[in-house]
Amino acid sequence: MNALNDRFVTISANTSSLSSEQQATVRKELAAILASASFSGSKRCSDFLKYTVSRFLDGDIGYLTERFLGTELFGRSVDYETGTDSVVRVRATDVRRRLMQYNSGRRSEFGVVIEMPTGSYIPEFQWFSGSVKSSFEPSLLDSLSSPKPVLSDTNQPQRRMTWNVSFGSPSSLASLCNTRLR
């Protein structure tokens, strides 16, 4: 949401934290997305987004894996080779691109933004902070607004890095490639 400066609360991988009213709001936003110019021209992308959001809202996130999506949406056999058949990954990338196009510079009339993070087929919902306060319990809001670090097997905090890079010249690209991260 580059063009918007609103504060968001992100809900992911836990359908039980959504009330029935919030689930209805997500379904309304989904319908608006599917009717938009970004999605109306691609039945496969529309089906992919509708399937993943519906499964999430139904509490069936265990079905949101590459193999299940390949068999359910694209007619692949249960034992198809996911490493060589990239249909699900390619379609997910296209859905993410279309969602970014749809969401860029606009504010949802329903107060929720649907996203699909890279590396996952589980949708996330970003609620504008004004629409969240009236519908979430304060304890849930507190836990969402101050995330705790995820610990790996070695009990070291995992870091998530976001890079905003502009390659102005070949020398800046070369210096970036030679930079080591610890």
C-alpha positions as CSV (number, residue, x, y, z in Angstrom):
1,M,0.0,0.0,0.0
2,N,2.6,2.5,-1.1
3,A,0.3,5.4,-1.8
4,L,-1.6,5.0,1.5
5,N,-0.3,6.2,4.8
6,D,-2.9,4.5,6.9
7,R,-2.0,2.1,9.7
8,F,-2.8,-1.5,9.0
9,V,-3.3,-4.6,11.1
10,T,-2.6,-7.8,9.2
11,I,-4.5,-11.1,9.8
12,S,-3.0,-14.3,8.4
13,A,-3.2,-18.0,8.9
14,N,-5.9,-17.9,11.6
15,T,-9.5,-17.7,10.5
16,S,-10.7,-18.1,14.0
17,S,-9.7,-14.5,14.7
18,L,-12.2,-13.2,12.1
19,S,-15.8,-12.7,13.2
20,S,-18.6,-13.6,10.9
21,E,-19.1,-9.9,10.1
22,Q,-15.4,-9.6,9.1
23,Q,-15.6,-12.8,7.0
24,A,-18.6,-11.2,5.2
25,T,-16.5,-8.1,4.6
26,V,-13.7,-10.1,3.1
27,R,-16.1,-11.8,0.8
28,K,-17.5,-8.5,-0.4
29,E,-14.0,-7.2,-1.1
30,L,-13.2,-10.5,-2.9
31,A,-16.3,-10.0,-5.1
32,A,-15.2,-6.4,-5.9
33,I,-11.7,-7.7,-6.8
34,L,-13.0,-10.4,-9.0
35,A,-15.3,-7.9,-10.9
36,S,-12.4,-5.5,-11.4
37,A,-10.5,-5.0,-14.7
38,S,-7.4,-6.5,-13.0
39,F,-9.1,-9.9,-12.6
40,S,-12.2,-10.1,-14.9
41,G,-10.0,-10.9,-17.9
42,S,-8.4,-14.0,-16.3
43,K,-10.6,-16.9,-15.3
44,R,-7.6,-18.8,-13.9
45,C,-6.4,-16.0,-11.7
46,S,-10.0,-15.3,-10.5
47,D,-10.5,-19.0,-9.7
48,F,-7.1,-19.1,-7.9
49,L,-7.9,-16.1,-5.7
50,K,-11.5,-17.1,-5.0
51,Y,-10.4,-20.7,-4.1
52,T,-7.6,-19.6,-1.7
53,V,-9.7,-16.9,0.1
54,S,-12.7,-19.2,0.4
55,R,-10.6,-22.1,1.8
56,F,-9.0,-19.7,4.3
57,L,-12.4,-18.4,5.4
58,D,-13.7,-21.9,5.7
59,G,-10.8,-22.8,8.0
60,D,-9.2,-25.2,5.4
61,I,-5.7,-23.7,5.2
62,G,-4.2,-27.2,5.1
63,Y,-5.5,-27.4,1.5
64,L,-3.5,-24.3,0.4
65,T,-0.4,-26.1,-0.7
66,E,1.1,-26.3,-4.1
67,R,0.1,-29.9,-4.6
68,F,-3.6,-29.4,-3.6
69,L,-3.9,-26.3,-5.7
70,G,-2.4,-28.1,-8.7
71,T,-4.9,-31.0,-8.4
72,E,-7.9,-28.9,-7.5
73,L,-7.5,-25.9,-9.8
74,F,-5.4,-27.1,-12.6
75,G,-6.4,-30.8,-13.0
76,R,-3.0,-32.3,-12.2
77,S,-2.8,-35.8,-10.9
78,V,-2.2,-36.3,-7.1
79,D,1.4,-37.5,-7.8
80,Y,2.4,-34.7,-10.3
81,E,5.9,-33.5,-10.0
82,T,5.7,-30.0,-8.4
83,G,9.4,-29.4,-8.9
84,T,9.1,-29.5,-12.7
85,D,5.5,-28.4,-13.2
86,S,5.4,-24.7,-12.1
87,V,1.7,-24.0,-13.0
88,V,0.8,-23.1,-9.4
89,R,3.8,-20.9,-8.8
90,V,3.4,-19.1,-12.1
91,R,-0.3,-18.5,-11.5
92,A,0.3,-17.3,-7.9
93,T,2.8,-14.8,-9.2
94,D,0.3,-13.5,-11.7
95,V,-2.4,-13.3,-8.9
96,R,0.0,-11.3,-6.7
97,R,0.8,-8.9,-9.6
98,R,-2.9,-8.4,-10.3
99,L,-3.6,-7.8,-6.6
100,M,-0.9,-5.2,-6.4
101,Q,-2.3,-3.6,-9.5
102,Y,-5.8,-3.6,-8.1
103,N,-4.7,-2.3,-4.6
104,S,-2.2,0.3,-5.9
105,G,-3.3,3.8,-4.9
106,R,-6.8,2.9,-3.9
107,R,-8.6,2.5,-0.6
108,S,-11.0,-0.4,-0.2
109,E,-14.5,0.7,0.4
110,F,-14.9,-2.2,2.8
111,G,-11.8,-1.3,5.0
112,V,-9.9,-4.5,4.1
113,V,-7.1,-5.3,1.6
114,I,-6.5,-8.8,0.4
115,E,-3.0,-9.8,-0.3
116,M,-1.0,-13.0,-1.0
117,P,2.5,-12.9,0.4
118,T,5.4,-14.3,-1.7
119,G,6.3,-17.8,-0.7
120,S,2.8,-18.7,0.5
121,Y,-0.6,-19.5,-1.0
122,I,-2.4,-18.4,2.2
123,P,-4.1,-15.0,1.8
124,E,-3.5,-12.1,4.3
125,F,-6.0,-9.4,5.1
126,Q,-4.9,-6.0,6.0
127,W,-7.5,-4.0,7.9
128,F,-7.4,-0.2,8.1
129,S,-6.8,0.6,11.8
130,G,-10.0,2.6,12.0
131,S,-12.1,-0.4,10.9
132,V,-10.3,-2.8,13.2
133,K,-10.8,-1.1,16.5
134,S,-14.5,-1.5,16.5
135,S,-14.4,-5.2,15.6
136,F,-11.4,-6.7,17.4
137,E,-10.9,-7.3,21.0
138,P,-8.2,-5.0,22.5
139,S,-6.0,-7.9,23.6
140,L,-5.9,-9.3,20.0
141,L,-5.1,-5.8,18.7
142,D,-2.3,-5.4,21.2
143,S,-0.8,-8.8,20.2
144,L,-1.0,-7.9,16.5
145,S,0.5,-4.5,16.8
146,S,3.6,-5.6,18.7
147,P,4.8,-8.7,16.9
148,K,7.2,-11.1,18.7
149,P,10.2,-12.4,16.8
150,V,9.9,-15.9,15.4
151,L,12.5,-18.2,16.8
152,S,14.2,-20.8,14.7
153,D,15.5,-24.2,15.9
154,T,18.6,-22.4,17.1
155,N,16.6,-19.9,19.1
156,Q,17.9,-17.0,17.1
157,P,15.4,-14.3,16.0
158,Q,14.6,-14.4,12.3
159,R,14.9,-11.2,10.4
160,R,12.7,-10.1,7.6
161,M,14.4,-7.6,5.3
162,T,12.7,-5.4,2.7
163,W,14.9,-3.9,0.1
164,N,14.0,-0.9,-2.0
165,V,16.7,-0.8,-4.6
166,S,17.3,1.6,-7.5
167,F,20.0,0.6,-9.9
168,G,21.3,4.0,-11.1
169,S,24.6,2.9,-12.5
170,P,26.6,-0.2,-13.1
171,S,28.9,0.7,-10.3
172,S,26.1,0.8,-7.8
173,L,24.9,-2.6,-8.9
174,A,28.4,-4.0,-8.6
175,S,28.8,-2.6,-5.1
176,L,25.5,-4.1,-4.1
177,C,26.5,-7.5,-5.4
178,N,29.8,-7.3,-3.4
179,T,28.0,-6.4,-0.1
180,R,27.9,-9.3,2.4
181,L,25.1,-9.8,4.8
182,R,25.7,-11.3,8.3
